[in-house]
Amino acid sequence: MRLKLVPENTSINFLKFYRLTFILSSLLVAGSIGLFAIIGLNLGIDFKGGILIEARHNTGPANISGLRGDLESLGLGDISLQGFGTETDILIRIQRQDGDEKAQIAAIQLVGNTLGSDYDIRRTEFVGPTVGAELAEKGILAVVCALLAIMVYIWFRFEWQFSIAAILALTHDVLSTIGLFALTNFEFNLATVAAILTIAGYSINDTVVVFDRVRENLRRYKSYSLGDILNKSLNETLSRTVMTSVTTLLALTAIVIFGGAVLRDFAIAMIWGVLIGTYSSVFVAVGLLSHFDIKRGDDDDDNGVEKPEYERT
């Protein structure tokens, strides 16, 4: 028996909830901007520079609390220590030291001596402030260019009204994801930028599917009002939207559980992106589209198709 997450021939009046979802989305975007302005982001060393050391205990679980006290006594400034992957692995972040590359190497050697022979240093990274600023600039540029490219693509494939609705929905998704990182204090690094770009791609894929059905129905049902056509299009693509989202969430949940500390923040951001992207495709993008005057095309009229249930009187 085939699994059906959404019943066939659904007839939900999505636009009925537009005012409520508009208020919710406005609060979400405003809250995200406020969190970013007040709390800010927990930037990783990719952007703010510093030293990153990954080490593994040779014989058993790492003594994180004991090591934290030993490392803080070294006088290297801001140091964070956390478990990483298995209970034997640790991740040490140290602020950039005053001086040139020799000062950074000296700090790494000092930490290595403190860890002793019980720990194997598996990876060390150093990012200078110039490189960090350049990476931050390129990360912002990548997101902006991606959004502009998507807007141009939608414009050429559909009409400018679709493009405006799509880019506003994508901006909603990006800002809310940034707000999530500000609220949770998850580390914001290059992997997060990759997650944001992936979220934008996922969201626009859902939106294009709905928009394509809207364009088809605009030409087919010219006696319908725009609101009825939008609702009909959403109902016709609802099963596909839900199935895609659920299967993607199952994969991401597996990454959160089994992927370790490196992938956990990325996967959590993606889970949020799938949820908010699905929501914005249904309520934000199509809701905004309902305020535009869109061409109907020159095809034949209704072809005797019955009106949706919520429209019948």
C-alpha positions as CSV (number, residue, x, y, z in Angstrom):
1,M,0.0,0.0,0.0
2,R,1.4,3.4,-1.0
3,L,2.2,5.8,1.8
4,K,0.2,9.1,1.5
5,L,1.4,11.9,3.8
6,V,-1.2,14.2,2.2
7,P,-4.7,13.0,1.2
8,E,-5.6,13.2,-2.5
9,N,-7.6,16.1,-3.9
10,T,-7.0,18.4,-0.9
11,S,-8.9,21.7,-1.0
12,I,-7.3,23.9,1.6
13,N,-7.8,27.7,1.4
14,F,-4.2,28.7,2.2
15,L,-4.7,32.4,1.4
16,K,-7.3,32.5,4.2
17,F,-4.3,32.5,6.6
18,Y,-2.3,35.1,4.7
19,R,-2.8,37.9,7.3
20,L,-1.8,35.7,10.2
21,T,1.3,34.3,8.4
22,F,2.2,37.9,7.2
23,I,2.2,39.0,10.9
24,L,4.2,35.9,11.9
25,S,6.8,36.4,9.2
26,S,7.2,40.1,9.9
27,L,7.8,39.3,13.6
28,L,10.2,36.6,12.7
29,V,12.2,38.9,10.4
30,A,12.1,41.8,12.8
31,G,13.2,39.5,15.6
32,S,16.0,38.1,13.6
33,I,17.3,41.5,12.7
34,G,17.0,42.6,16.4
35,L,18.9,39.5,17.6
36,F,21.7,40.1,15.1
37,A,22.0,43.8,16.1
38,I,21.8,43.2,19.9
39,I,23.5,39.8,20.4
40,G,25.4,39.4,17.2
41,L,26.9,36.2,15.8
42,N,29.3,33.8,17.3
43,L,31.9,34.0,14.5
44,G,34.3,31.1,14.1
45,I,37.9,31.5,13.4
46,D,37.1,31.5,9.7
47,F,36.0,35.1,10.1
48,K,37.6,36.5,13.2
49,G,41.0,34.7,13.1
50,G,42.6,32.6,15.7
51,I,44.1,29.2,16.4
52,L,42.2,25.9,16.2
53,I,43.6,22.6,17.6
54,E,42.0,19.2,17.5
55,A,43.5,16.5,19.8
56,R,42.7,13.0,20.8
57,H,43.3,11.2,24.2
58,N,45.3,8.0,23.7
59,T,43.8,5.9,26.4
60,G,40.3,7.0,27.3
61,P,37.9,9.9,27.7
62,A,39.3,13.4,27.7
63,N,39.4,15.2,31.0
64,I,37.8,18.5,29.7
65,S,37.3,20.2,33.0
66,G,40.9,19.6,34.1
67,L,42.4,20.6,30.8
68,R,40.3,23.8,30.8
69,G,41.9,25.0,34.0
70,D,45.4,24.1,32.7
71,L,45.0,25.9,29.4
72,E,43.5,29.0,31.0
73,S,46.5,29.3,33.2
74,L,48.8,29.7,30.2
75,G,47.9,33.4,29.7
76,L,47.0,33.0,26.0
77,G,43.8,35.0,26.3
78,D,40.4,33.8,25.3
79,I,40.4,29.9,25.1
80,S,37.4,27.6,24.5
81,L,37.5,23.9,25.0
82,Q,34.8,21.4,24.0
83,G,34.2,17.8,23.2
84,F,34.5,16.9,19.6
85,G,32.9,13.8,18.0
86,T,33.8,11.0,20.4
87,E,34.5,11.3,24.1
88,T,38.2,11.0,23.4
89,D,38.4,14.0,21.1
90,I,38.6,17.7,22.0
91,L,38.6,20.9,20.1
92,I,40.5,23.9,21.4
93,R,40.0,27.5,20.1
94,I,42.5,30.2,21.1
95,Q,42.3,33.9,20.2
96,R,44.9,35.2,17.8
97,Q,48.1,36.1,19.7
98,D,49.8,39.5,19.4
99,G,52.7,39.3,17.1
100,D,53.6,37.6,13.8
101,E,53.4,33.9,12.8
102,K,56.1,33.0,15.3
103,A,53.8,34.0,18.2
104,Q,51.1,31.8,16.9
105,I,53.5,28.8,16.5
106,A,54.7,29.4,20.0
107,A,51.2,29.3,21.4
108,I,50.5,26.0,19.6
109,Q,53.7,24.5,21.0
110,L,52.8,25.7,24.5
111,V,49.4,24.1,24.3
112,G,51.0,20.9,22.9
113,N,53.4,20.8,25.9
114,T,50.4,21.3,28.3
115,L,48.5,18.4,26.7
116,G,51.5,16.2,27.1
117,S,52.1,12.7,25.7
118,D,48.6,11.5,26.6
119,Y,47.1,13.5,23.7
120,D,47.8,13.3,20.0
121,I,47.4,16.6,18.1
122,R,45.5,15.7,15.0
123,R,45.0,19.1,13.4
124,T,46.0,22.7,13.8
125,E,44.8,25.7,11.9
126,F,45.6,29.4,12.1
127,V,43.6,32.1,10.4
128,G,44.9,35.7,10.5
129,P,42.6,38.7,10.8
130,T,43.2,39.8,7.1
131,V,42.2,36.4,5.8
132,G,39.2,36.3,8.2
133,A,37.9,39.7,7.0
134,E,38.4,38.6,3.4
135,L,36.5,35.3,4.0
136,A,33.6,37.3,5.7
137,E,33.4,39.7,2.8
138,K,33.4,36.8,0.2
139,G,30.8,34.9,2.3
140,I,28.4,38.0,2.2
141,L,29.1,38.5,-1.5
142,A,28.3,34.8,-2.2
143,V,24.9,35.0,-0.5
144,V,24.0,38.4,-2.2
145,C,25.1,37.2,-5.7
146,A,23.2,33.9,-5.2
147,L,20.0,35.8,-4.4
148,L,20.4,38.2,-7.3
149,A,21.1,35.3,-9.7
150,I,18.0,33.5,-8.5
151,M,15.9,36.7,-8.9
152,V,17.1,37.1,-12.5
153,Y,16.4,33.4,-13.2
154,I,12.8,33.6,-11.9
155,W,12.3,36.9,-13.8
156,F,13.3,35.3,-17.2
157,R,11.4,32.0,-16.5
158,F,8.2,33.6,-15.3
159,E,7.5,37.3,-14.9
160,W,8.9,40.1,-12.8
161,Q,6.1,39.7,-10.2
162,F,7.1,36.1,-9.5
163,S,10.7,37.3,-9.2
164,I,9.9,39.9,-6.6
165,A,7.8,37.4,-4.6
166,A,10.5,34.8,-4.7
167,I,13.4,37.1,-3.7
168,L,11.4,38.4,-0.7
169,A,10.6,34.9,0.4
170,L,14.3,33.9,0.1
171,T,15.4,37.0,2.1
172,H,12.9,36.0,4.7
173,D,14.5,32.5,4.9
174,V,18.1,33.9,5.0
175,L,17.4,36.5,7.7
176,S,15.5,34.0,9.9
177,T,18.4,31.6,9.7
178,I,20.8,34.3,10.7
179,G,18.5,35.0,13.6
180,L,18.5,31.4,14.6
181,F,22.3,31.5,14.9
182,A,22.2,34.7,16.9
183,L,19.7,33.2,19.3
184,T,21.4,29.8,19.8
185,N,25.0,31.1,19.7
186,F,25.9,28.4,17.3
187,E,29.3,29.0,15.6
188,F,28.9,31.0,12.4
189,N,31.6,29.9,9.9
190,L,32.1,29.1,6.3
191,A,30.0,25.9,6.7
192,T,27.2,28.1,7.8
193,V,27.5,30.2,4.7
194,A,27.3,27.0,2.7
195,A,24.2,26.0,4.7
196,I,22.5,29.3,3.9
197,L,23.2,29.0,0.2
198,T,21.9,25.4,0.3
199,I,18.7,26.6,2.1
200,A,18.2,29.3,-0.6
201,G,18.5,26.6,-3.3
202,Y,16.1,24.2,-1.5
203,S,13.6,27.0,-0.9
204,I,13.6,28.3,-4.4
205,N,13.2,24.8,-5.8
206,D,10.0,24.4,-3.8
207,T,8.9,27.9,-4.9
208,V,9.6,27.2,-8.6
209,V,7.4,24.1,-8.5
210,V,4.5,26.0,-7.1
211,F,5.0,28.9,-9.5
212,D,5.2,26.6,-12.5
213,R,1.8,25.2,-11.5
214,V,0.4,28.7,-10.9
215,R,1.5,29.7,-14.5
216,E,-0.1,26.6,-15.9
217,N,-3.4,27.1,-14.1
218,L,-3.5,30.8,-15.0
219,R,-3.6,29.9,-18.6
220,R,-6.1,27.0,-18.1
221,Y,-8.6,28.5,-15.7
222,K,-9.2,32.0,-16.8
223,S,-12.6,32.4,-15.2
224,Y,-11.1,31.7,-11.7
225,S,-10.0,34.5,-9.5
226,L,-6.3,34.8,-8.9
227,G,-6.8,33.7,-5.3
228,D,-8.6,30.5,-6.3
229,I,-5.8,29.7,-8.8
230,L,-3.1,30.2,-6.2
231,N,-5.0,28.0,-3.7
232,K,-5.6,25.3,-6.4
233,S,-1.9,25.4,-7.4
234,L,-0.8,25.0,-3.7
235,N,-3.1,22.1,-3.2
236,E,-2.0,20.3,-6.3
237,T,1.7,20.6,-5.3
238,L,1.2,20.0,-1.6
239,S,1.8,16.3,-1.7
240,R,5.1,16.7,-3.5
241,T,6.2,19.6,-1.2
242,V,5.5,17.6,2.0
243,M,7.1,14.4,0.7
244,T,10.3,16.2,-0.3
245,S,10.5,18.0,3.0
246,V,10.0,14.9,5.1
247,T,12.6,12.8,3.2
248,T,15.1,15.6,3.5
249,L,14.4,16.0,7.2
250,L,15.0,12.3,7.7
251,A,18.4,12.5,6.2
252,L,19.3,15.7,8.2
253,T,18.1,14.1,11.4
254,A,20.5,11.2,10.8
255,I,23.3,13.7,10.4
256,V,22.5,15.4,13.6
257,I,22.4,12.1,15.5
258,F,25.4,10.4,13.9
259,G,27.4,13.1,12.2
260,G,29.4,14.3,15.1
261,A,30.1,17.8,16.3
262,V,31.6,19.0,13.0
263,L,28.3,18.5,11.1
264,R,25.8,19.1,13.9
265,D,25.4,22.9,13.6
266,F,25.3,22.6,9.8
267,A,22.6,20.0,9.9
268,I,20.5,21.9,12.5
269,A,20.7,25.0,10.3
270,M,19.6,22.9,7.3
271,I,16.7,21.4,9.3
272,W,15.5,24.9,10.1
273,G,16.1,25.9,6.5
274,V,13.9,23.0,5.2
275,L,11.1,24.0,7.6
276,I,11.2,27.7,7.0
277,G,11.8,27.2,3.2
278,T,8.7,25.0,3.0
279,Y,6.7,27.5,5.0
280,S,7.8,30.5,2.9
281,S,7.1,28.7,-0.4
282,V,3.5,28.1,0.7
283,F,2.6,31.2,2.6
284,V,5.2,33.9,1.9
285,A,6.0,33.6,-1.8
286,V,2.4,32.7,-3.0
287,G,0.9,35.2,-0.5
288,L,2.9,38.0,-1.9
289,L,2.1,36.9,-5.4
290,S,-1.6,37.3,-4.7
291,H,-1.1,41.1,-4.5
292,F,0.2,41.4,-8.1
293,D,-1.7,41.7,-11.4
294,I,-0.5,38.7,-13.4
295,K,-1.2,38.0,-17.1
296,R,-3.5,35.0,-17.7
297,G,-2.3,33.9,-21.2
298,D,-4.3,33.2,-24.3
299,D,-5.3,29.5,-23.8
300,D,-8.8,28.2,-23.8
301,D,-11.1,28.7,-20.8
302,D,-12.0,26.4,-17.9
303,N,-12.6,23.2,-20.0
304,G,-15.5,22.4,-17.7
305,V,-13.4,21.8,-14.6
306,E,-15.3,22.0,-11.3
307,K,-14.4,24.7,-8.9
308,P,-12.6,23.9,-5.7
309,E,-14.6,22.9,-2.6
310,Y,-13.8,26.0,-0.6
311,E,-15.1,28.3,-3.4
312,R,-18.5,26.6,-3.8
313,T,-21.6,28.3,-2.4
